Amino acid sequence: MSNEYRIEPAGPAFIVIDYAGEQVGTYPTEDAAKRDIERCQREDAMYETAKQLVDIAIKAHMERFGVDPRVGAVLD
């Protein structure tokens, strides 16, 4: 996941666009838009960390119970 966001002016407001081209929100000032980008980047970092922890937990669980991760089958 890329953490790239951009700000585009929209009349008197500013729009934040995410890495996928989706509109995140509309803000009255450029500073407000920049603050929201910082918030989004923090959330992205938390998501990536949580995803890594879940992946590690699943791998450990599969190893503990003898499940082959390539096929999801129990090897007994």
Buried (B, 14 or more C-beta within 10 A) or exposed (E): EEBEBEBEEEEEBBBBBBEEEEEBBBBEEEEBBBEBBEEBEEEBEEEEEEEEEEEEEEEEEBEEEEBEEEEEEEEE
